[in-house]
Amino acid sequence: MIDIGVNINHSFFLDNVDKTLGEMQEAGVNGMICIASDLEESRQVQALSQIHPMIWNTLGCHPHQAKKWEADSQSHFAQLIQKEKPVAIGETGLDFNRNYSTPDEQRYAFHQQIELASEYQLPLYLHERDAHEEMVKILMKHPVLAQQSVIHCFTGSRVELERYLELGLYIGITGWVCDERRGADLQASIPHIPMDRLLLETDAPYLLPRNIRPRPKKNHPKYLPWVAQEVAKLKGVSLEELIQATRNNTQAVFGIRA
């Protein structure tokens, strides 16, 4: 398995990267994609991926950080891409839930990153909260790119799932699927995600699977098997079949091999 979503910019991970990777590997997770939220973090995860062969990275600007996107930001990211190509552009998208950046700031940064992804033939690593309708309308204008891209940490309804699948998106599933309090919509959607569109992620250190006992304080890529087990159960397939399918999907969309 490869964890397609780890927020590694936390002392919990960075104080001992080798320990983090060792524990991950012992759990049967053979690699992780470290996702970036702004230019500084993009540089950081790019540097880590150059040192550790089990780490891959994205480059991009999260919608919360879109207020940091400036007139020359696109060129700075282009320079990073030319230095060493990431596996995707993002975490990018729209988040109208908290609006840490204004909707217009988010739209500008998102469109700039769509241009980067198109120019360098990279998938988008997408974040969306309370912006489904607008996200779909934007992606409909970029059908080829959408078919190569990922909606990260999908937690939505069956209707939202169907619209994302119509665009051809890959669907990233986190420990939210293990949450008995708020995961009902996602759990009901899992059987309807085609096996060739499923991806697994922890979003560590967030979204700890609530079915782990004893329950840890923070999430970790070593807990990805709990997500896989729950998804396999909801899909009605063996764990081995699910792991093989998601491994193939990860390789197909990101062009990586553990």
Secondary structure, DSSP 8 states (H G I E B T S, - for coil): -EEEEE---SHHHHTTHHHHHHHHHHTT--EEEE--SSHHHHHHHHHHHHH-TTEEEEE---GGGGGG--TTHHHHHHHHHHHS--SEEEEEEEETTT-SS-HHHHHHHHHHHHHHHHHHT--EEEEEES-HHHHHHHHHT-HHHHTT-EETT----HHHHHHHHHHT-EEEE-GGGG-TTT-HHHHHHGGGS-GGGEEE---BTSS--TT-SS--SS--GGGHHHHHHHHHHHHTS-HHHHHHHHHHHHHHHH----
